[in-house]
Amino acid sequence: MPEKVVTVQIEGGNARPGPPLGPTLSALGLNVKQVVDEINKLTEPYKGMTVPVKIYVDPKTKKYRIEVGIPTTTALLLRAVGAKEPSGDPMHQKIGDLPFEKIVEIALMKKPQLLAKTLKAAVKTILGSARSIGITVDGKDPKEVTRLVEEGHYDAILAKYEKKWEEEE
């Protein structure tokens, strides 16, 4: 019998044993509290953000494994600036400013989902998202920061994270 996959979207660190999770896990013969506690522990770093979670269950043995996805780039950026939602007018209304290194950290977090081959390309992707929701970087428009990245102005900072980028493969 193939393993069953339960896919849910939960708030990081805040999964609840009630519907839809509880009844589904219970029907598969799992200890709901145990699974929910484990999901909460695994998603704690994403507290306050919606996280995709998959639970793979072997119906025969009742063994399971939990796979935690990564929140959206927008969710990570909003959390980083402490905003609840993107700007309705990102060109004129800014919702916050982030240091360049925070953009690099988000790029590293998102690596499994990005098509970027290099850290520099990943950072430029995150900068594009930041611009589209009204976030500035180091007090500048992310479009300007992207140009500076291309010109090598941030190479020293990127070099500090290059090893971590390559380890994530």
N, C-alpha and C positions, 0 to 999 in steps of 0.2 A: 504494500500500500504506500503510495507516494506521500511525502510529508505535506502537511497543510500549512498554508501561509496566511497569517492574520496581519493585515495592514491597517494601521491607524495613524491619525494625526493627533498628537497630544501636546499639551503645554509642558515644556521641559521641567522635570522634577515634580510634576503635578498630575501624574496619571491617577485615575480613580478606579476602584473595583466595580463601579456601577456600569450601566450600559454605555456604549456597546461592548466594551472590553470584557467586563465580568461574565456576562452570559456566554459570550463566545469562548472564552478560555475554559469556563466551567464545562461547557458542552464537549470540549476536547479532553476533559478529565484532568485538567491542571489545577494546581493550588493557586487560585486567583491572587490571594494576598502576596504570596511569594513572588509571582511573576510581576505584579504591579510594583512591589518594593524594588525589584531588580531594575525595572524600567526607570523608576524614579532616580535610582542611584546613577544609572548610565546617562540619563538626560539632565542631571543636575547642572552641568556647565551651561546649559541652554535655558536656564530658568527664565520664565516670562516670554519665551518664544515658542512658536509652533514648530514641532519637530516630527518628521515622518519616522515611524517605527514599524519594523517588520518582525513578527514572531514566527519562527519556523518550528513546527511541531511534528514529531513522529507519533502518529496516532497509536501505534502498537506499544512503543516503549514509554510514551509520555515524556520523552526527553525533548527539550526545546532549546533554541538559541535565539538571542535577541540581536537584531541589527538596527542600530540607530543611524538615521540619515542626518544630513546637515541642513540647518535652516537656510532659507533663501538669503541671497546676498543682501537684499533690501532689509530683511529682518536683522542680520548681523550689523549692518551699517546703522540702522535706527537705534539698536541697543548701544552701539559704541558712542553715539552722540546723545543718548538719553532722550530720544524723541519717540513719540507714540506713533506718528504717521509721517509719510513723505510730504514734502511741500506741494501744495496745489499749483504753485507757480515757481518752479525751481530756478528760473532765471532771475527772478526778482526777490523771492522770499527764501532766505536761507534758513535751514533748521539747525545748523550746527557746523562746527569745524573739527576736523580730525588731524592729528599729526600723520605724516607720511608713513611712519612705522606701523601705525594701526592698520592702514590700507594693506601693507605687506602681510601683517598677521592674518587679516581676513582672507587674502589671496591664498595663504598657506592652508587655512582651514578649508577653503573651498576647492582645493586642488583636485580631489577625486571627481568633482563634477565639471571642472573646467576643461575646455579643449586646448588650452594654452600649453605650448611645449616648453616655455621658459617662464621663470619667475617674473621677468620684465613684462612679458605678454600678459600674464595673469594679473599683475598689478594694474596694467592699462585697462583691462576688463573691469576691475573693481572701481577704478577711477571713473569709468563711463557710467557705472551704476550710481556712484556717489553724486555725480553731476545731475543725473536725471531725477534725483529725489531732493535736491537742494542742499547738498553738503559741500562745504569748501574743504580744501586740504592745505594745511599750513597757511591759512588765510587767503589762499588763491583759488580761482576757478579750476576745477579738476582738468579742464581742457588744457589750461596753461601748464599744469603739473605734468600732464601726459607729454606735452612738448619737451619739458625739461627732462623727463625720464628718457625720451628718445635722444636728447642731446647729451646724455651722460651725467647730468647734474646729481642724480641720486645713485650713481653706481656704487659709491662707498657703502651706503645703507643696504642696497640690494646684495652686495657681496657678503655682508654679515649673515644674510638669510639663505644664501645660495645652497649651502651644504644641507640645510634643513629641507629645502625644496627637493633636492635630489634624493634625500633619504625617504621622502614620502612616496617614492615610486613603488 
